[in-house]
């Protein structure tokens, strides 16, 4: 078991909250990503879990036991940092073995565990190499092996892939996910890269301004963002001002039926670009710009009655027409999700 509980955690810098009343649970064996823009509090939260920072309020527990009385060296955690922080004068073996030697593990166990850790990260036989002889991806694998060799209950990853090139990031994030699954280790992964979080996480905790806005599985987060900020940060979204009468909702020429309780007042309809598609029976639209992005085309559409263009993604090979329809949308009131909306019966003019 390795269940983490952030309970009403707050941290102030110069009297201002870097983390404000964070409540978040991480189940045993779960991989949770803390996601958000720079300065949102995600790394501060991770460093409090690791013991490098002390909260000003609240508690962090592991399996019901508070971690706050324990220093970083006494916590059953291991951390992989953004920079590899390998000792340049030590070879791979001694870099990976460093923490075990501090714990006075026997030489035989050190050799066995270092070999297993390097095998796990795909670097068998690399023990004698120096960090300068390794690529960036290999150095980060050594840093990961150095954390895993300690056999921690909780693995902490602080933007471990951000210094690597894009193709290597994709490859290594898949390897990290596979290793974590194989070991069944509870993992907290900090990133500002939404695609990275969507690819690796069981759940994503999205933070803005030190506050947690939503913690959900990637698919739920994408389909039903709990706040407008989450909707704007995760993926790409079209936002349209709207009004409702009961459950009937209008955004310019677009008519919808709101699933849920009747609502009134100023609203916003949010539509994913992939949920806008061409159909002869839809509302007239004009393509005002187009970009070929390889496997799909990105188009800006002008629709009469809407102040801003609509962005749509068109799969490669599909043609275009002068009219569009919408599959689904979500609706926000005061920045909070109030429900989903579907066209009635399709996009029609008012």
ROSE-837514 format. One line per field, with one value per residue (C-alpha): residue number from 1; residue in one letter; x, y, z. Coordinates in pm, whole numbers, always signed. Each point is the difference from the previous one (the first is absolute). Layout:
REM residues N
n: [NUM, ...] $
res: [a, ...] $
x: [X, ...] $
y: [Y, ...] $
z: [Z, ...] $
//
This chain:
REM residues 350
n: [1, 2, 3, 4, 5, 6, 7, 8, 9, 10, 11, 12, 13, 14, 15, 16, 17, 18, 19, 20, 21, 22, 23, 24, 25, 26, 27, 28, 29, 30, 31, 32, 33, 34, 35, 36, 37, 38, 39, 40, 41, 42, 43, 44, 45, 46, 47, 48, 49, 50, 51, 52, 53, 54, 55, 56, 57, 58, 59, 60, 61, 62, 63, 64, 65, 66, 67, 68, 69, 70, 71, 72, 73, 74, 75, 76, 77, 78, 79, 80, 81, 82, 83, 84, 85, 86, 87, 88, 89, 90, 91, 92, 93, 94, 95, 96, 97, 98, 99, 100, 101, 102, 103, 104, 105, 106, 107, 108, 109, 110, 111, 112, 113, 114, 115, 116, 117, 118, 119, 120, 121, 122, 123, 124, 125, 126, 127, 128, 129, 130, 131, 132, 133, 134, 135, 136, 137, 138, 139, 140, 141, 142, 143, 144, 145, 146, 147, 148, 149, 150, 151, 152, 153, 154, 155, 156, 157, 158, 159, 160, 161, 162, 163, 164, 165, 166, 167, 168, 169, 170, 171, 172, 173, 174, 175, 176, 177, 178, 179, 180, 181, 182, 183, 184, 185, 186, 187, 188, 189, 190, 191, 192, 193, 194, 195, 196, 197, 198, 199, 200, 201, 202, 203, 204, 205, 206, 207, 208, 209, 210, 211, 212, 213, 214, 215, 216, 217, 218, 219, 220, 221, 222, 223, 224, 225, 226, 227, 228, 229, 230, 231, 232, 233, 234, 235, 236, 237, 238, 239, 240, 241, 242, 243, 244, 245, 246, 247, 248, 249, 250, 251, 252, 253, 254, 255, 256, 257, 258, 259, 260, 261, 262, 263, 264, 265, 266, 267, 268, 269, 270, 271, 272, 273, 274, 275, 276, 277, 278, 279, 280, 281, 282, 283, 284, 285, 286, 287, 288, 289, 290, 291, 292, 293, 294, 295, 296, 297, 298, 299, 300, 301, 302, 303, 304, 305, 306, 307, 308, 309, 310, 311, 312, 313, 314, 315, 316, 317, 318, 319, 320, 321, 322, 323, 324, 325, 326, 327, 328, 329, 330, 331, 332, 333, 334, 335, 336, 337, 338, 339, 340, 341, 342, 343, 344, 345, 346, 347, 348, 349, 350] $
res: [x, x, x, x, x, x, x, x, x, x, x, x, x, x, x, x, x, x, x, x, x, x, x, x, x, x, x, x, x, x, x, x, x, x, x, x, x, x, x, x, x, x, x, x, x, x, x, x, x, x, x, x, x, x, x, x, x, x, x, x, x, x, x, x, x, x, x, x, x, x, x, x, x, x, x, x, x, x, x, x, x, x, x, x, x, x, x, x, x, x, x, x, x, x, x, x, x, x, x, x, x, x, x, x, x, x, x, x, x, x, x, x, x, x, x, x, x, x, x, x, x, x, x, x, x, x, x, x, x, x, x, x, x, x, x, x, x, x, x, x, x, x, x, x, x, x, x, x, x, x, x, x, x, x, x, x, x, x, x, x, x, x, x, x, x, x, x, x, x, x, x, x, x, x, x, x, x, x, x, x, x, x, x, x, x, x, x, x, x, x, x, x, x, x, x, x, x, x, x, x, x, x, x, x, x, x, x, x, x, x, x, x, x, x, x, x, x, x, x, x, x, x, x, x, x, x, x, x, x, x, x, x, x, x, x, x, x, x, x, x, x, x, x, x, x, x, x, x, x, x, x, x, x, x, x, x, x, x, x, x, x, x, x, x, x, x, x, x, x, x, x, x, x, x, x, x, x, x, x, x, x, x, x, x, x, x, x, x, x, x, x, x, x, x, x, x, x, x, x, x, x, x, x, x, x, x, x, x, x, x, x, x, x, x, x, x, x, x, x, x, x, x, x, x, x, x, x, x, x, x, x, x, x, x, x, x, x, x, x, x, x, x, x, x, x, x, x, x, x, x] $
x: [+0, +114, -302, +71, -236, +53, -237, -64, +363, +106, +336, +67, +279, +34, -348, -157, -128, +208, -228, -341, -192, +95, -206, +109, +18, +230, -94, +256, +162, -157, +189, -129, +125, +0, -62, -18, +181, +318, -62, -320, +139, +63, +375, -51, -252, +246, +283, -221, -72, +372, +81, +204, -265, -218, -369, -133, -329, -152, +149, +143, -45, +121, -227, -148, +335, +110, +318, +56, +220, +235, +284, +52, +252, -243, -297, -68, +20, +248, +10, +107, +72, -30, +378, +181, +229, +240, +343, +236, +300, -192, -86, -353, +37, +112, -263, -277, +154, +57, -317, +43, +351, -129, -242, +289, -141, +241, +220, -169, -347, +121, +131, -319, -238, +198, +0, -376, -69, +209, -172, -336, +82, +155, +369, +150, +377, +38, +142, +351, -93, +35, -291, +187, -14, -380, -272, -254, -257, +248, +98, -365, -36, +296, -171, -316, +201, +163, -349, -140, +299, -104, -327, -213, -367, -61, +176, +7, +72, +56, -31, +255, -36, -10, +369, -25, -96, -360, +43, +207, -255, -274, +213, +120, -340, -131, +289, -60, -368, +84, +256, -241, -270, +240, +109, -344, +160, -199, +122, -50, +116, +24, -24, -122, -44, -366, +73, +257, -247, -277, +235, +136, -246, -271, -134, +98, -24, -22, +114, -28, +121, +79, -345, -119, -271, -59, +147, -133, +94, +138, -310, -236, +218, -6, -371, -134, +243, -134, +94, +51, +371, +39, -191, +225, +320, -72, +0, -160, -348, -241, -182, -325, -222, -347, -335, -257, -371, -68, +204, +2, +327, +114, +346, -58, -150, +86, -286, +48, -185, +166, +17, -98, -195, -139, +229, -10, +237, +329, +175, +287, -15, +331, +52, +302, +127, -36, -371, -60, -36, -112, -350, -214, -304, +182, +40, +176, +369, +293, +357, +217, +332, +140, +317, +109, +142, +66, -259, -268, -82, -65, -260, -140, -365, -212, -362, -258, -125, +320, +247, +306, +108, -52, +305, -47, +228, -77, +143, +236, -180, -336, -142, -146, -344, -149, -204, +79, -160, +101, +3, +7, +95, +42, -149, +145, -166, +229, +295, -144, -126, -378, -52, +23, -196, -99, -128, -378, -59, +316, +146, -288, -53, -202] $
y: [+0, +355, +231, +373, +262, +375, +144, +377, +66, +364, +163, +374, +195, +362, -23, -119, -356, -214, -291, +76, -266, -294, -315, -291, -376, -230, -368, -273, -88, +297, +236, +355, +299, +347, +221, +373, +311, +133, +133, -200, -184, -345, -18, +157, -276, -268, +148, +4, -369, -68, +191, +279, +256, +18, +89, +301, -182, -344, -348, -252, -364, -330, -291, +216, +97, +363, +61, +348, -104, -183, +161, -78, -276, -177, -2, -310, +210, +44, +292, +46, +364, +199, +10, -331, +112, -289, +10, +67, -163, -324, -269, -127, -274, +236, +261, -256, -160, +327, -7, -369, +63, +277, -256, -242, -271, -292, -5, -312, +156, +326, -185, -202, +293, +232, -270, -49, +374, +49, -298, +154, +332, -164, +64, -343, -9, +377, -11, +111, +299, +359, +246, +187, -315, -16, +175, +219, -279, -248, +242, +40, -379, -13, +261, -214, -313, +189, +69, -348, -182, +137, -197, +296, -24, +321, +121, +376, +140, +374, +79, -274, +23, +374, +28, -271, +40, -64, -346, -126, +136, -206, -315, +43, +88, -330, -184, +176, -92, -365, -15, +154, -248, -293, +100, +111, +300, +307, +289, +376, +160, +380, +146, +310, -205, -100, -260, -164, -10, -142, -272, -130, +74, -206, +332, +361, +268, +340, +302, +374, +270, -249, -160, -337, +40, -362, -346, -261, -268, +150, -89, +157, +308, +48, -69, +184, +268, +117, +366, +233, +24, -378, -1, +272, -172, -359, -36, +265, +144, +240, +224, +168, +232, -149, +42, -253, -21, -304, -273, +165, +172, +231, +120, +222, -227, -316, -162, -266, -193, +8, -337, +62, +257, +314, +303, +368, +293, +53, -323, -123, -293, -183, -217, -212, +57, -370, +24, +244, -172, +74, -104, +132, +33, +211, +372, +191, +59, +153, -132, +306, -176, -352, -175, -349, -166, -340, -241, +272, +349, +292, +244, +333, +40, +313, -64, +277, +108, -90, +273, -228, -267, -367, -225, -352, -299, -193, -353, -45, -115, +150, +260, +332, +151, +343, -104, -143, -195, -67, -332, +120, +290, +77, +304, +232, +252, +227, -212, -321, -301, -27, -282, -133, +121, -165, +158, +13, -185, +122, +344, +218, +368, +188] $
z: [+0, -76, +9, +10, +141, -33, +260, -2, -97, -36, -63, +6, -166, +113, +147, -326, -48, -236, +93, +147, +197, -222, +52, -217, +48, -195, +16, +54, -332, -178, -232, +50, -199, +152, -302, -47, -125, +160, +350, +60, +305, -145, +73, +343, +76, -115, +208, +309, -59, -37, +318, -160, +103, +312, -37, +189, +61, -48, -3, -245, +94, -141, +90, +275, +156, -14, -197, +140, +298, -241, -192, -369, +74, +234, -237, -214, -315, -284, -239, -361, -84, -322, -29, +20, +290, -60, +162, -293, +173, +67, -252, -49, +262, +274, -91, +32, +312, +185, +212, +84, +131, +224, +142, +59, -226, -47, -310, -132, +33, -154, -305, -35, +40, -229, -269, +38, -14, -314, -162, +86, -169, -305, +77, +75, -33, +34, +353, -97, -215, +118, -32, -275, -215, +19, -199, +176, -5, +144, +276, +97, +7, +241, +217, -4, +89, +289, +140, -63, +153, +340, -31, +115, +83, -194, -317, -59, -347, -40, -373, -76, -379, -62, -95, -268, -366, -100, -154, +292, +249, -164, +9, +357, +143, -133, +165, +332, -10, -74, +284, +251, -106, +31, +350, +116, +167, +108, -216, -4, -326, -42, -350, -181, -321, -37, -269, +227, +288, -219, -126, +332, +280, +161, +127, -62, +269, -169, +204, -57, +239, +273, -6, -124, -264, -100, +55, -242, -251, -324, -202, +253, +30, -376, -49, +306, +125, +337, -49, -291, +90, -31, -329, -138, +120, -103, -376, -220, +49, -169, +252, -104, +207, +37, +168, +117, +52, +212, -163, -345, -74, -282, -99, -301, -268, +193, +189, +271, +264, +344, +174, +361, +199, -166, +23, -89, -25, -185, -93, -212, -237, -50, -309, -85, -356, -82, +92, -286, -334, -354, -105, -288, +228, +262, +49, -279, +74, -186, +26, +71, +67, -25, +120, -105, +315, -155, +137, +18, -123, +234, -129, +114, -95, -18, +101, -34, +342, +188, +95, -9, -251, +82, +2, -136, -60, -319, -43, -293, -312, +93, -230, +103, -40, +53, +307, +344, +281, +361, +185, +361, +225, +369, +173, +266, +231, +198, -115, +147, -199, +7, -248, -354, -300, -326, -325, -34, -226, -170, -61, -121, -59, +256] $
//
